[in-house]
Amino acid sequence: MSTGTVRAVCLSAERGVPKLDQGNGYLKEDFGLLGDAHAGPGKRQVSILLEQHLAAVVEKLGRKPAPGSFAENLLVSGLPDSDLEEGTLLRAGEAVVEITATGKDAAEEHTYAYEGFSLLAERGLFGRVLKGGWVKIDDPVVVERAKG
């Protein structure tokens, strides 16, 4: 079983801007992160960015972008991509999220990029909140059940 760690919990009240790390937040069942502009019904209630995907950006920019720079709700370290396919369940803090998509369809319009990088559109994980609860920095993120 894979385990990672929450590095940031980010939100923004409006779309198309970076999100700001709040340190914690409440993931509401079948809705998303309370206070975030992207929360609501649907399959993309929560966005998750794996910290390892920042490496190429850090190398090109020469610095590490602040958490939320790519419009992610949760920045997570320590989870391998291979364990995170569609249908995977993740427990983050008290909440449970089902991964519903990886990246965005290339045909979809992408309204936000950070200095030319769209990591969520390319590599981000999107999910639906199955069980609500609090999530905060340093909480474990556990793969509870993988598809298959």
Stockholm file with secondary structure:
# STOCKHOLM 1.0

chainA/1-148         MSTGTVRAVCLSAERGVPKLDQGNGYLKEDFGLLGDAHAGPGKRQVSILLEQHLAAVVEKLGRKPAPGSFAENLLVSGLPDSDLEEGTLLRAGEAVVEITATGKDAAEEHTYAYEGFSLLAERGLFGRVLKGGWVKIDDPVVVERAKG
#=GR chainA/1-148 SS CCEEEEEEEEECSSSSSCCEECSEEEEETTTEETTCTTCSSSSCSEEEEEGGGGHHHHHHHSSCCCTTTTCCSEEEESCCGGGCCTTCEEEETTEEEEEEEESCCTTSCCCCCBTTBCHHHHHCEEEEEEECEEEETTCEEEEEECCC
#=GC SS_cons         CCEEEEEEEEECSSSSSCCEECSEEEEETTTEETTCTTCSSSSCSEEEEEGGGGHHHHHHHSSCCCTTTTCCSEEEESCCGGGCCTTCEEEETTEEEEEEEESCCTTSCCCCCBTTBCHHHHHCEEEEEEECEEEETTCEEEEEECCC
//
